[in-house]
Amino acid sequence: MRIQDIIEGKKEWRAHMARVKALPKDYQIVYKEIQKYLYKVGPVELTNGIGLLSGIIDLFEEGASLGKNVLEVTGEDVAAFCDDLIKDSKTYADIYQESVNQKGNEAMKED
């Protein structure tokens, strides 16, 4: 990765976080919890940019402009909202499970 790519990535992230800080406080809190959840669950695509997170901000900005409470946008179960967003995405948990299954199958073949 080039230095210029790192600098551009930082600029993009700062602009992204400025959008988060412009949201109402309840939206900011839920956004940060979503961000933590997604980083823990680990959709692989999340590391390739901030597209999914930007989409969430777009949704939140629209909800806030309509005067909606953040839970009207996400629903009461924020984790289920996140799971629905990444349901078709490969996660690090999926990769780990595949690795464990492969090692188990290899061990069974050795017997």
GUTORMI-317860 format. One record per residue: chain; residue in one letter; x negated, y negated, z negated of N, C-alpha, C in turn; residue number from 1. Coordinates in nm, 4 decimals. Example, Ala and Ser with C-alpha at 12.3 -4.5 7.8 and 13.67 -1.06 7.14 Angstrom:
BEGIN
+----+----+----------+----------+----------+----------+----------+----------+----------+----------+----------+-----+
| ch | aa |     n.px |     n.py |     n.pz |    ca.px |    ca.py |    ca.pz |     c.px |     c.py |     c.pz |   i |
+----+----+----------+----------+----------+----------+----------+----------+----------+----------+----------+-----+
|  A |  a |  -1.3190 |   0.5690 |  -0.7800 |  -1.2300 |   0.4500 |  -0.7800 |  -1.3200 |   0.3300 |  -0.7800 |   1 |
|  A |  s |  -1.2850 |   0.2250 |  -0.7080 |  -1.3670 |   0.1060 |  -0.7140 |  -1.2900 |  -0.0030 |  -0.7870 |   2 |
+----+----+----------+----------+----------+----------+----------+----------+----------+----------+----------+-----+
! end
This chain:
BEGIN
+----+----+----------+----------+----------+----------+----------+----------+----------+----------+----------+-----+
| ch | aa |     n.px |     n.py |     n.pz |    ca.px |    ca.py |    ca.pz |     c.px |     c.py |     c.pz |   i |
+----+----+----------+----------+----------+----------+----------+----------+----------+----------+----------+-----+
|  A |  m |  -0.0837 |   0.1165 |   0.0000 |   0.0000 |   0.0000 |   0.0000 |  -0.0891 |  -0.1242 |   0.0000 |   1 |
|  A |  r |  -0.0554 |  -0.2131 |   0.0869 |  -0.1324 |  -0.3360 |   0.0991 |  -0.0939 |  -0.4353 |  -0.0097 |   2 |
|  A |  i |  -0.1851 |  -0.5269 |  -0.0379 |  -0.1606 |  -0.6328 |  -0.1361 |  -0.0377 |  -0.7139 |  -0.0947 |   3 |
|  A |  q |  -0.0282 |  -0.7438 |   0.0339 |   0.0845 |  -0.8230 |   0.0841 |   0.2170 |  -0.7513 |   0.0570 |   4 |
|  A |  d |   0.2198 |  -0.6200 |   0.0703 |   0.3413 |  -0.5421 |   0.0420 |   0.3796 |  -0.5527 |  -0.1057 |   5 |
|  A |  i |   0.2802 |  -0.5481 |  -0.1917 |   0.3048 |  -0.5601 |  -0.3359 |   0.3610 |  -0.6981 |  -0.3688 |   6 |
|  A |  i |   0.3010 |  -0.8015 |  -0.3092 |   0.3477 |  -0.9381 |  -0.3328 |   0.4910 |  -0.9541 |  -0.2838 |   7 |
|  A |  e |   0.5212 |  -0.9033 |  -0.1658 |   0.6572 |  -0.9127 |  -0.1118 |   0.7555 |  -0.8354 |  -0.1990 |   8 |
|  A |  g |   0.7141 |  -0.7196 |  -0.2480 |   0.7990 |  -0.6408 |  -0.3362 |   0.8315 |  -0.7152 |  -0.4648 |   9 |
|  A |  k |   0.7318 |  -0.7827 |  -0.5196 |   0.7532 |  -0.8615 |  -0.6422 |   0.8476 |  -0.9789 |  -0.6165 |  10 |
|  A |  k |   0.8307 |  -1.0444 |  -0.5020 |   0.9193 |  -1.1561 |  -0.4670 |   1.0635 |  -1.1067 |  -0.4540 |  11 |
|  A |  e |   1.0787 |  -0.9939 |  -0.3880 |   1.2115 |  -0.9357 |  -0.3695 |   1.2733 |  -0.8998 |  -0.5047 |  12 |
|  A |  w |   1.1938 |  -0.8403 |  -0.5932 |   1.2442 |  -0.8025 |  -0.7251 |   1.2829 |  -0.9259 |  -0.8073 |  13 |
|  A |  r |   1.2012 |  -1.0309 |  -0.8018 |   1.2331 |  -1.1543 |  -0.8757 |   1.3637 |  -1.2156 |  -0.8248 |  14 |
|  A |  a |   1.3821 |  -1.2161 |  -0.6935 |   1.5064 |  -1.2689 |  -0.6361 |   1.6251 |  -1.1831 |  -0.6798 |  15 |
|  A |  h |   1.6039 |  -1.0544 |  -0.6827 |   1.7069 |  -0.9605 |  -0.7272 |   1.7458 |  -0.9888 |  -0.8726 |  16 |
|  A |  m |   1.6475 |  -1.0038 |  -0.9579 |   1.6746 |  -1.0288 |  -1.0996 |   1.7357 |  -1.1670 |  -1.1222 |  17 |
|  A |  a |   1.7051 |  -1.2629 |  -1.0365 |   1.7683 |  -1.3950 |  -1.0469 |   1.9183 |  -1.3819 |  -1.0199 |  18 |
|  A |  r |   1.9552 |  -1.2947 |  -0.9270 |   2.0979 |  -1.2706 |  -0.9003 |   2.1648 |  -1.2079 |  -1.0228 |  19 |
|  A |  v |   2.0936 |  -1.1168 |  -1.0884 |   2.1486 |  -1.0532 |  -1.2093 |   2.1709 |  -1.1590 |  -1.3166 |  20 |
|  A |  k |   2.0739 |  -1.2451 |  -1.3371 |   2.0835 |  -1.3477 |  -1.4419 |   2.1932 |  -1.4497 |  -1.4130 |  21 |
|  A |  a |   2.2353 |  -1.4619 |  -1.2880 |   2.3421 |  -1.5551 |  -1.2520 |   2.4815 |  -1.4959 |  -1.2796 |  22 |
|  A |  l |   2.4866 |  -1.3668 |  -1.3066 |   2.6145 |  -1.3016 |  -1.3361 |   2.6618 |  -1.3383 |  -1.4764 |  23 |
|  A |  p |   2.7933 |  -1.3262 |  -1.5018 |   2.8427 |  -1.3440 |  -1.6393 |   2.7757 |  -1.2429 |  -1.7334 |  24 |
|  A |  k |   2.7693 |  -1.2762 |  -1.8613 |   2.6968 |  -1.1958 |  -1.9597 |   2.7428 |  -1.0498 |  -1.9632 |  25 |
|  A |  d |   2.8759 |  -1.0245 |  -1.9584 |   2.9233 |  -0.8864 |  -1.9641 |   2.8769 |  -0.8068 |  -1.8427 |  26 |
|  A |  y |   2.8719 |  -0.8708 |  -1.7280 |   2.8222 |  -0.8048 |  -1.6070 |   2.6728 |  -0.7743 |  -1.6209 |  27 |
|  A |  q |   2.5966 |  -0.8682 |  -1.6779 |   2.4530 |  -0.8467 |  -1.6970 |   2.4276 |  -0.7251 |  -1.7859 |  28 |
|  A |  i |   2.5040 |  -0.7154 |  -1.8941 |   2.4857 |  -0.6038 |  -1.9878 |   2.5134 |  -0.4715 |  -1.9191 |  29 |
|  A |  v |   2.6250 |  -0.4646 |  -1.8469 |   2.6609 |  -0.3397 |  -1.7784 |   2.5605 |  -0.3093 |  -1.6677 |  30 |
|  A |  y |   2.5159 |  -0.4121 |  -1.5949 |   2.4161 |  -0.3902 |  -1.4906 |   2.2898 |  -0.3275 |  -1.5484 |  31 |
|  A |  k |   2.2420 |  -0.3815 |  -1.6602 |   2.1191 |  -0.3291 |  -1.7208 |   2.1376 |  -0.1843 |  -1.7667 |  32 |
|  A |  e |   2.2560 |  -0.1519 |  -1.8173 |   2.2828 |  -0.0131 |  -1.8574 |   2.2879 |   0.0786 |  -1.7354 |  33 |
|  A |  i |   2.3472 |   0.0305 |  -1.6266 |   2.3502 |   0.1079 |  -1.5022 |   2.2080 |   0.1301 |  -1.4519 |  34 |
|  A |  q |   2.1290 |   0.0254 |  -1.4552 |   1.9904 |   0.0348 |  -1.4096 |   1.9151 |   0.1405 |  -1.4908 |  35 |
|  A |  k |   1.9286 |   0.1354 |  -1.6232 |   1.8618 |   0.2352 |  -1.7085 |   1.9107 |   0.3754 |  -1.6752 |  36 |
|  A |  y |   2.0405 |   0.3900 |  -1.6598 |   2.0984 |   0.5214 |  -1.6300 |   2.0436 |   0.5764 |  -1.4987 |  37 |
|  A |  l |   2.0422 |   0.4907 |  -1.3963 |   1.9945 |   0.5363 |  -1.2658 |   1.8458 |   0.5704 |  -1.2683 |  38 |
|  A |  y |   1.7670 |   0.4964 |  -1.3460 |   1.6254 |   0.5285 |  -1.3562 |   1.6041 |   0.6606 |  -1.4305 |  39 |
|  A |  k |   1.6905 |   0.6906 |  -1.5260 |   1.6784 |   0.8179 |  -1.5984 |   1.7240 |   0.9344 |  -1.5142 |  40 |
|  A |  v |   1.8366 |   0.9187 |  -1.4466 |   1.8917 |   1.0260 |  -1.3638 |   1.8035 |   1.0461 |  -1.2417 |  41 |
|  A |  g |   1.7540 |   0.9364 |  -1.1886 |   1.6513 |   0.9415 |  -1.0869 |   1.6917 |   0.9742 |  -0.9457 |  42 |
|  A |  p |   1.7848 |   0.8971 |  -0.8840 |   1.8040 |   0.9204 |  -0.7410 |   1.6759 |   0.8841 |  -0.6676 |  43 |
|  A |  v |   1.6289 |   0.9722 |  -0.5836 |   1.5002 |   0.9556 |  -0.5164 |   1.4969 |   0.8266 |  -0.4350 |  44 |
|  A |  e |   1.6081 |   0.7910 |  -0.3716 |   1.6109 |   0.6718 |  -0.2878 |   1.5897 |   0.5437 |  -0.3666 |  45 |
|  A |  l |   1.6147 |   0.5440 |  -0.4955 |   1.6023 |   0.4240 |  -0.5764 |   1.4588 |   0.3725 |  -0.5802 |  46 |
|  A |  t |   1.3621 |   0.4623 |  -0.5663 |   1.2224 |   0.4202 |  -0.5701 |   1.1783 |   0.3577 |  -0.4389 |  47 |
|  A |  n |   1.2587 |   0.3717 |  -0.3344 |   1.2209 |   0.3185 |  -0.2027 |   1.2762 |   0.1793 |  -0.1786 |  48 |
|  A |  g |   1.3073 |   0.1073 |  -0.2814 |   1.3611 |  -0.0268 |  -0.2668 |   1.4746 |  -0.0473 |  -0.3648 |  49 |
|  A |  i |   1.5399 |  -0.1589 |  -0.3489 |   1.6444 |  -0.1915 |  -0.4447 |   1.7815 |  -0.1967 |  -0.3773 |  50 |
|  A |  g |   1.7975 |  -0.1258 |  -0.2671 |   1.9225 |  -0.1290 |  -0.1916 |   2.0448 |  -0.0941 |  -0.2738 |  51 |
|  A |  l |   2.0407 |   0.0158 |  -0.3475 |   2.1543 |   0.0567 |  -0.4296 |   2.1837 |  -0.0468 |  -0.5378 |  52 |
|  A |  l |   2.0799 |  -0.0954 |  -0.6025 |   2.0988 |  -0.1952 |  -0.7077 |   2.1521 |  -0.3265 |  -0.6510 |  53 |
|  A |  s |   2.1072 |  -0.3641 |  -0.5321 |   2.1589 |  -0.4851 |  -0.4687 |   2.3057 |  -0.4694 |  -0.4336 |  54 |
|  A |  g |   2.3436 |  -0.3493 |  -0.3913 |   2.4838 |  -0.3225 |  -0.3622 |   2.5714 |  -0.3366 |  -0.4857 |  55 |
|  A |  i |   2.5176 |  -0.2938 |  -0.5994 |   2.5908 |  -0.3082 |  -0.7253 |   2.6068 |  -0.4566 |  -0.7594 |  56 |
|  A |  i |   2.5011 |  -0.5343 |  -0.7382 |   2.5106 |  -0.6782 |  -0.7649 |   2.6131 |  -0.7423 |  -0.6717 |  57 |
|  A |  d |   2.6140 |  -0.7015 |  -0.5449 |   2.7147 |  -0.7537 |  -0.4521 |   2.8550 |  -0.7284 |  -0.5062 |  58 |
|  A |  l |   2.8784 |  -0.6058 |  -0.5507 |   3.0082 |  -0.5675 |  -0.6066 |   3.0404 |  -0.6498 |  -0.7306 |  59 |
|  A |  f |   2.9411 |  -0.6678 |  -0.8169 |   2.9602 |  -0.7445 |  -0.9401 |   2.9861 |  -0.8924 |  -0.9102 |  60 |
|  A |  e |   2.9140 |  -0.9485 |  -0.8147 |   2.9362 |  -1.0889 |  -0.7788 |   3.0787 |  -1.1093 |  -0.7272 |  61 |
|  A |  e |   3.1242 |  -1.0152 |  -0.6476 |   3.2611 |  -1.0235 |  -0.5962 |   3.3628 |  -1.0132 |  -0.7105 |  62 |
|  A |  g |   3.3428 |  -0.9162 |  -0.7995 |   3.4327 |  -0.9007 |  -0.9137 |   3.4350 |  -1.0235 |  -1.0021 |  63 |
|  A |  a |   3.3186 |  -1.0802 |  -1.0280 |   3.3095 |  -1.1994 |  -1.1121 |   3.3788 |  -1.3181 |  -1.0451 |  64 |
|  A |  s |   3.3629 |  -1.3307 |  -0.9140 |   3.4256 |  -1.4431 |  -0.8433 |   3.5779 |  -1.4318 |  -0.8445 |  65 |
|  A |  l |   3.6280 |  -1.3086 |  -0.8576 |   3.7728 |  -1.2875 |  -0.8657 |   3.8237 |  -1.2969 |  -1.0093 |  66 |
|  A |  g |   3.7311 |  -1.3210 |  -1.1032 |   3.7688 |  -1.3357 |  -1.2434 |   3.7979 |  -1.2044 |  -1.3139 |  67 |
|  A |  k |   3.7470 |  -1.0952 |  -1.2582 |   3.7697 |  -0.9634 |  -1.3183 |   3.6699 |  -0.9375 |  -1.4298 |  68 |
|  A |  n |   3.7144 |  -0.8621 |  -1.5288 |   3.6262 |  -0.8093 |  -1.6323 |   3.5393 |  -0.7029 |  -1.5670 |  69 |
|  A |  v |   3.4170 |  -0.6866 |  -1.6114 |   3.3249 |  -0.5914 |  -1.5490 |   3.3805 |  -0.4482 |  -1.5503 |  70 |
|  A |  l |   3.4521 |  -0.4108 |  -1.6554 |   3.5064 |  -0.2745 |  -1.6608 |   3.6245 |  -0.2558 |  -1.5667 |  71 |
|  A |  e |   3.6826 |  -0.3649 |  -1.5188 |   3.7829 |  -0.3545 |  -1.4124 |   3.7164 |  -0.3177 |  -1.2809 |  72 |
|  A |  v |   3.5903 |  -0.3535 |  -1.2671 |   3.5147 |  -0.3235 |  -1.1455 |   3.4591 |  -0.1809 |  -1.1500 |  73 |
|  A |  t |   3.4009 |  -0.1433 |  -1.2630 |   3.3353 |  -0.0123 |  -1.2726 |   3.4286 |   0.0976 |  -1.3214 |  74 |
|  A |  g |   3.5312 |   0.0604 |  -1.3958 |   3.6121 |   0.1584 |  -1.4666 |   3.5566 |   0.1724 |  -1.6074 |  75 |
|  A |  e |   3.6342 |   0.2340 |  -1.6941 |   3.5937 |   0.2473 |  -1.8349 |   3.4703 |   0.3354 |  -1.8528 |  76 |
|  A |  d |   3.4526 |   0.4349 |  -1.7682 |   3.3402 |   0.5279 |  -1.7791 |   3.2308 |   0.4848 |  -1.6818 |  77 |
|  A |  v |   3.1371 |   0.4061 |  -1.7313 |   3.0323 |   0.3504 |  -1.6463 |   2.9398 |   0.4605 |  -1.5941 |  78 |
|  A |  a |   2.9140 |   0.5636 |  -1.6743 |   2.8291 |   0.6747 |  -1.6288 |   2.8954 |   0.7470 |  -1.5111 |  79 |
|  A |  a |   3.0262 |   0.7662 |  -1.5170 |   3.0981 |   0.8299 |  -1.4062 |   3.0907 |   0.7419 |  -1.2810 |  80 |
|  A |  f |   3.0969 |   0.6098 |  -1.3005 |   3.0809 |   0.5154 |  -1.1895 |   2.9445 |   0.5371 |  -1.1234 |  81 |
|  A |  c |   2.8406 |   0.5477 |  -1.2044 |   2.7040 |   0.5704 |  -1.1533 |   2.6938 |   0.7045 |  -1.0820 |  82 |
|  A |  d |   2.7481 |   0.8083 |  -1.1452 |   2.7432 |   0.9410 |  -1.0846 |   2.8112 |   0.9418 |  -0.9486 |  83 |
|  A |  d |   2.9221 |   0.8691 |  -0.9371 |   2.9926 |   0.8613 |  -0.8101 |   2.9084 |   0.7902 |  -0.7047 |  84 |
|  A |  l |   2.8326 |   0.6890 |  -0.7466 |   2.7465 |   0.6166 |  -0.6530 |   2.6372 |   0.7057 |  -0.5940 |  85 |
|  A |  i |   2.5880 |   0.7991 |  -0.6733 |   2.4730 |   0.8803 |  -0.6297 |   2.5105 |   1.0247 |  -0.6020 |  86 |
|  A |  k |   2.6410 |   1.0540 |  -0.5917 |   2.6835 |   1.1934 |  -0.5789 |   2.6232 |   1.2652 |  -0.4585 |  87 |
|  A |  d |   2.5955 |   1.1939 |  -0.3510 |   2.5381 |   1.2563 |  -0.2320 |   2.3875 |   1.2345 |  -0.2214 |  88 |
|  A |  s |   2.3264 |   1.1812 |  -0.3265 |   2.1835 |   1.1527 |  -0.3263 |   2.1071 |   1.2636 |  -0.3965 |  89 |
|  A |  k |   1.9904 |   1.2895 |  -0.3464 |   1.9023 |   1.3859 |  -0.4123 |   1.8351 |   1.3159 |  -0.5296 |  90 |
|  A |  t |   1.8344 |   1.3809 |  -0.6451 |   1.7745 |   1.3225 |  -0.7641 |   1.6481 |   1.3987 |  -0.8014 |  91 |
|  A |  y |   1.5702 |   1.3381 |  -0.8894 |   1.4507 |   1.4058 |  -0.9388 |   1.4909 |   1.5307 |  -1.0178 |  92 |
|  A |  a |   1.6067 |   1.5269 |  -1.0800 |   1.6558 |   1.6448 |  -1.1513 |   1.6803 |   1.7586 |  -1.0531 |  93 |
|  A |  d |   1.7341 |   1.7276 |  -0.9349 |   1.7554 |   1.8299 |  -0.8318 |   1.6220 |   1.8902 |  -0.7870 |  94 |
|  A |  i |   1.5239 |   1.8038 |  -0.7660 |   1.3920 |   1.8509 |  -0.7222 |   1.3309 |   1.9408 |  -0.8292 |  95 |
|  A |  y |   1.3430 |   1.9003 |  -0.9553 |   1.2885 |   1.9799 |  -1.0649 |   1.3592 |   2.1149 |  -1.0715 |  96 |
|  A |  q |   1.4911 |   2.1140 |  -1.0592 |   1.5665 |   2.2392 |  -1.0649 |   1.5259 |   2.3324 |  -0.9504 |  97 |
|  A |  e |   1.5068 |   2.2777 |  -0.8314 |   1.4616 |   2.3583 |  -0.7183 |   1.3241 |   2.4195 |  -0.7472 |  98 |
|  A |  s |   1.2358 |   2.3408 |  -0.8075 |   1.1023 |   2.3888 |  -0.8407 |   1.1084 |   2.5034 |  -0.9412 |  99 |
|  A |  v |   1.1918 |   2.4874 |  -1.0443 |   1.2061 |   2.5922 |  -1.1456 |   1.2636 |   2.7183 |  -1.0827 | 100 |
|  A |  n |   1.3640 |   2.7032 |  -0.9980 |   1.4244 |   2.8187 |  -0.9321 |   1.3231 |   2.8897 |  -0.8430 | 101 |
|  A |  q |   1.2427 |   2.8121 |  -0.7702 |   1.1419 |   2.8700 |  -0.6819 |   1.0381 |   2.9479 |  -0.7629 | 102 |
|  A |  k |   0.9930 |   2.8906 |  -0.8739 |   0.8944 |   2.9588 |  -0.9579 |   0.9541 |   3.0857 |  -1.0187 | 103 |
|  A |  g |   1.0810 |   3.0784 |  -1.0565 |   1.1479 |   3.1969 |  -1.1108 |   1.1590 |   3.3067 |  -1.0069 | 104 |
|  A |  n |   1.1933 |   3.2696 |  -0.8849 |   1.2041 |   3.3676 |  -0.7769 |   1.0687 |   3.4292 |  -0.7449 | 105 |
|  A |  e |   0.9629 |   3.3477 |  -0.7466 |   0.8286 |   3.3987 |  -0.7213 |   0.7867 |   3.4958 |  -0.8306 | 106 |
|  A |  a |   0.8209 |   3.4640 |  -0.9548 |   0.7861 |   3.5527 |  -1.0661 |   0.8597 |   3.6854 |  -1.0548 | 107 |
|  A |  m |   0.9822 |   3.6817 |  -1.0086 |   1.0609 |   3.8046 |  -0.9931 |   1.0036 |   3.8923 |  -0.8816 | 108 |
|  A |  k |   0.9494 |   3.8305 |  -0.7778 |   0.8914 |   3.9060 |  -0.6655 |   0.7631 |   3.9756 |  -0.7075 | 109 |
|  A |  e |   0.6915 |   3.9179 |  -0.8040 |   0.5655 |   3.9759 |  -0.8490 |   0.5878 |   4.1045 |  -0.9275 | 110 |
|  A |  d |   0.7049 |   4.1192 |  -0.9884 |   0.7325 |   4.2390 |  -1.0681 |   0.7582 |   4.3589 |  -0.9855 | 111 |
+----+----+----------+----------+----------+----------+----------+----------+----------+----------+----------+-----+
! end
